[in-house]
Amino acid sequence: MVSLVQKTSLAVAGAAFLSIGSFAADVITSTAQAATITNGFTFSVADGGGNGIGNHFHSSTGGDFGNPQGKAEVGNFFSEQVRGLSEYNLAGLASGPAFVTFDLFSLGGLFSGENDFPFTGNINVVAYAGNNAENVSDFQASSVGTVGTFNAAALVVGNTLSFDISSIYNNALTQSLSSLGIRLQIASGTSTGGGAFTFDNFRLTSDNQTTATPEPTPTPTPETETVPEPGTLGAVILSSIMMLRYGKRGQKN
């Protein structure tokens, strides 16, 4: 039978376990929230048949073509080039490390049966001065810095990508910009064949949250033969000669 003392001990242990578990969950939640600086305002703009001038949305708060809002479509829709954009309200934000982070929503564009397939090629990530609003002119807004380039061929749905924009972000704060825009666009020389990719969940984070590629493994250092220094080598030779002479004397005796 379990005594009253044992029951009390078990109850105390259980309460302590629950308390520790609750504390750990709070820490994890707090850490996850702390990593996000601010969420993005995301949309997609297409040009007028490859002329390089944005003139209509593919994704916006207006529900264009019945597509969901908050999606960044990148690639082509027949002859139209499509770019995905996201803007970040900088009001009240502090300087520090910053990454633009987003997820792969779909291996294809937003139009089923038309551009709903991916392409093999590179996508550029470009920064521009935003205004916290969706505008078709953001398609060709002047760049304030190139963030990077990535190849989407190996991506799978749900992958997360992060790019360090600390310098661009802090410079935008220094210049008192109201908003920082990030634009995804097909890189020069990339042929999409009419395909596209769609990204979402754009945010600025204080850390790199990339899950698209495994962390690089350290390259093993090749073993090298140790070459004795000249002085050490001479001592070894002299010692060998002395041992040889001693051995010969022993044989004569």
C-alpha positions in Angstrom: 0.0 0.0 0.0 1.2 3.6 -0.8 1.6 5.6 2.4 0.4 9.2 2.9 4.0 10.3 2.8 4.6 8.6 -0.5 1.4 10.1 -2.0 2.4 13.6 -0.8 5.9 13.1 -2.4 4.4 12.0 -5.7 2.0 15.0 -5.7 4.9 17.4 -5.0 7.0 15.8 -7.7 4.2 16.0 -10.2 3.5 19.6 -9.5 7.2 20.4 -9.9 7.3 18.6 -13.3 4.3 20.5 -14.5 5.8 23.8 -13.4 9.1 23.0 -15.2 7.2 22.0 -18.3 5.2 25.2 -18.3 8.3 27.3 -17.8 10.0 25.5 -20.7 7.0 26.1 -23.0 6.9 29.8 -22.0 10.7 30.1 -22.8 10.2 28.5 -26.2 7.2 30.7 -27.1 9.0 33.8 -25.9 12.1 32.9 -27.9 10.1 32.3 -31.1 8.3 35.6 -30.6 11.5 37.5 -29.9 13.0 36.2 -33.2 10.3 38.0 -35.3 10.9 41.8 -35.6 7.8 42.5 -37.7 5.6 40.8 -40.2 5.5 41.8 -43.9 2.7 43.2 -46.1 2.9 40.9 -49.1 1.5 41.1 -52.7 2.3 40.3 -56.3 2.5 42.5 -59.4 2.7 41.6 -63.1 3.8 43.7 -66.0 2.0 44.3 -69.3 3.4 41.4 -71.3 7.1 41.7 -70.6 7.5 45.5 -70.9 9.0 45.8 -67.4 6.3 48.2 -66.1 3.9 46.8 -63.5 0.3 47.4 -64.3 -1.9 44.9 -62.4 -1.9 42.7 -59.3 -1.9 38.9 -59.1 -2.3 38.9 -55.3 -3.5 41.8 -53.2 -6.0 42.8 -50.6 -8.4 43.3 -53.5 -8.7 39.6 -54.2 -7.5 39.9 -57.8 -8.5 37.0 -60.1 -9.9 35.2 -57.0 -6.3 34.6 -55.8 -5.5 34.7 -52.0 -3.9 37.8 -50.6 -0.5 37.8 -49.0 1.2 35.7 -51.7 4.5 36.6 -53.5 4.4 35.0 -57.0 7.7 35.0 -58.9 8.1 34.0 -62.5 5.9 34.3 -65.5 2.3 34.1 -66.6 2.6 33.5 -70.3 4.4 36.7 -71.6 3.8 38.6 -68.3 6.7 38.8 -65.8 5.4 38.5 -62.2 7.3 39.8 -59.1 6.6 39.1 -55.4 6.8 42.0 -53.0 6.7 42.5 -49.2 6.9 45.8 -47.3 7.8 46.3 -43.6 6.6 49.2 -41.5 9.8 50.6 -39.8 8.0 52.8 -37.3 9.3 52.2 -33.7 11.8 49.5 -34.8 15.3 49.4 -33.3 18.6 48.9 -35.1 20.3 45.5 -34.9 20.7 42.3 -36.9 17.9 41.7 -39.3 17.0 38.9 -41.8 14.2 38.9 -44.4 12.6 35.5 -43.9 9.8 33.8 -46.0 8.4 30.3 -46.8 7.8 28.5 -50.0 4.0 28.2 -50.5 3.8 26.5 -53.9 6.0 24.9 -56.6 4.1 27.0 -59.2 2.2 30.2 -59.7 -1.3 31.2 -58.7 -3.2 30.2 -61.8 -4.2 26.5 -62.0 -3.5 24.9 -65.3 -1.6 27.9 -66.6 1.5 28.7 -64.6 1.2 26.2 -61.8 4.6 24.6 -62.4 8.1 25.5 -61.3 11.1 26.5 -63.3 14.8 25.9 -63.0 16.8 29.2 -62.5 17.7 32.0 -60.2 15.6 34.4 -58.2 17.0 37.8 -57.1 16.1 39.4 -53.8 16.1 43.2 -54.0 15.4 45.9 -51.5 13.5 49.2 -52.3 12.0 52.1 -50.3 8.4 51.2 -49.6 5.4 53.2 -48.4 3.4 50.5 -46.5 1.0 50.2 -49.4 0.6 47.9 -52.3 1.3 49.7 -55.6 1.8 48.3 -59.1 4.7 50.7 -59.5 6.7 48.8 -56.8 7.3 46.3 -59.7 10.0 48.6 -61.0 10.8 50.7 -57.9 14.5 51.7 -57.7 16.7 49.3 -55.7 18.4 50.5 -52.5 20.4 47.3 -52.3 20.7 43.8 -53.7 20.1 41.3 -50.9 21.1 38.1 -52.7 20.2 35.4 -55.2 19.0 31.8 -54.8 18.2 28.9 -57.0 14.7 27.5 -56.3 15.2 24.2 -58.1 15.8 22.1 -55.0 13.2 23.8 -52.8 10.2 21.9 -51.4 6.9 23.3 -50.1 7.4 24.5 -46.5 11.0 25.4 -46.9 12.1 28.6 -45.1 14.7 31.0 -46.5 16.4 33.8 -44.7 18.7 36.5 -46.1 20.8 38.9 -44.0 19.7 42.5 -44.6 21.2 44.0 -41.5 23.1 46.7 -43.4 20.2 47.6 -45.6 17.7 47.6 -42.7 19.9 49.7 -40.4 20.6 52.1 -43.2 16.9 52.5 -43.8 16.4 53.3 -40.1 19.2 55.9 -40.3 17.6 57.5 -43.3 14.2 57.6 -41.4 12.4 55.6 -44.1 8.9 54.8 -43.2 9.0 51.4 -44.9 11.4 48.9 -46.4 10.3 46.8 -49.4 11.7 43.5 -50.5 11.1 42.3 -54.0 11.6 38.8 -55.5 12.2 38.8 -59.2 13.6 36.3 -61.8 17.3 36.9 -62.4 18.6 38.1 -65.7 19.3 35.1 -68.0 16.8 32.9 -66.3 14.1 31.3 -68.6 11.0 30.2 -66.7 9.2 28.5 -69.6 6.1 30.2 -68.2 6.4 28.7 -64.8 6.6 30.4 -61.3 7.0 29.9 -57.6 4.8 31.3 -54.8 6.1 32.4 -51.4 4.4 33.7 -48.3 4.7 34.3 -44.6 7.2 37.1 -45.1 8.7 38.6 -41.9 11.8 40.3 -40.6 13.6 38.2 -38.0 16.6 38.7 -35.8 18.1 35.3 -36.7 18.7 33.1 -39.8 15.8 30.6 -40.0 16.8 28.9 -43.2 15.7 25.3 -43.5 16.0 24.9 -47.3 19.5 23.4 -47.3 21.4 21.4 -44.7 24.0 23.0 -42.6 27.5 22.5 -44.2 29.5 19.8 -42.6 33.1 20.6 -41.6 35.7 19.2 -44.1 38.0 16.8 -42.4 41.6 18.1 -42.1 44.0 15.7 -43.9 46.6 14.1 -41.8 50.1 15.4 -42.5 53.4 13.8 -41.8 55.4 15.5 -39.1 58.9 16.6 -40.4 61.4 17.0 -37.6 63.3 20.3 -37.3 67.0 20.2 -38.4 68.3 20.2 -34.8 66.0 17.4 -33.8 66.9 15.4 -36.9 70.6 15.7 -36.0 70.0 14.5 -32.5 68.1 11.5 -33.7 71.0 10.5 -36.2 73.7 11.0 -33.5 71.7 8.8 -31.0 71.3 6.1 -33.7 75.1 6.1 -34.3 75.9 5.8 -30.6 73.4 2.9 -30.2 75.0 1.2 -33.2 78.5 1.5 -31.8 77.4 0.3 -28.4 75.8 -2.7 -30.0 78.9 -3.6 -31.9 81.1 -3.4 -28.7 78.7 -5.7 -27.0 79.1 -8.2 -29.8 82.9 -8.1 -29.6 82.9 -8.7 -25.8 
